[in-house]
Every structure is written in C-alpha cells, then in structure tokens.
C-alpha cells in the first residue's frame, strides 16, 4: 500500500507537533521550514487536521498550532484511514468497470482484508510510539544546511 502525499505530510506535521509536547505552538512558517514542505501544502493539511480536531489552531500574535489530545489518543491506523480520505483505498472495481466483477472475482475481498489487517496492525501504535534517536539533531543538521546555502 502506498500512502498519498497528503497523508505523508499530515503525519509529519503530527509527529513534529507531538515532539513539541504541547509546550509551544508551531507556525505554518516553522512547519514549512523544518519539515521542508511547501507552505501552500501545509495550509491545506493544517485546515483538514483542525477540522478533524487533530490539531488546535490559534490566530494572532500568540497563535500557532498544537497537537490535540484526540490526535495523541488515536491509533495510527485510524489516523491513516482518516487522512487517506478514501473509502476504497486499495481498489475500486466500479471506477473503471472491471470485466471480472460479474464472475465473483475475489481480488477486492482479499485486498480489503489486507488493508484492514494493515489498519488493525497500525492501531496498535500511537504517535507517542514513534521515537527518534537524538530528535534535536534532525533539525540542527537542517539548520546548518540552510545556513551554508
């Protein structure tokens, strides 16, 4: 299974915000710079995450983006399924009618079962389970690269 870019970017944002431990908010500019994602893409991502109550946004001088308790308590599988925004994530036999459909093809059934097993497996984990060796060095190295450019 391949995740779409929207899901990838959303997970990166949630991972980054989780590591801030709700101690400080992040701005769109900070997220764009640190995660190396275009700000325009992040606007869509953060709007969706906010609508789904996975992040909390505040406008203004003391505003920013922080992760919500809902995001922290939701399984990764449920997050991925929500972010993929597709009820037929693996195959849709109806989008381009398949000649095998009238003959009880089992491929969709097998793929749907595998997808559900993937989601169930990922639901054994939360964002807090994603750990990094020396988190600070990820962004320190990026800062040095930007300064030398």
Secondary structure, DSSP 4 states (H G I P E B T S, - for coil): ----HHHHHHHHHHHHHHHTTTSS-B-HHHHHHHHT--HHHHHHHHHHHHHTTSEEEE-STT-EEEE-HHHHHS-HHHHHHHHHT-TTSS--TTTTT-TTGGGT--HHHHHHHHHHHHHHHHTT--GGG---TTHHHHHHHHHHHHHH-
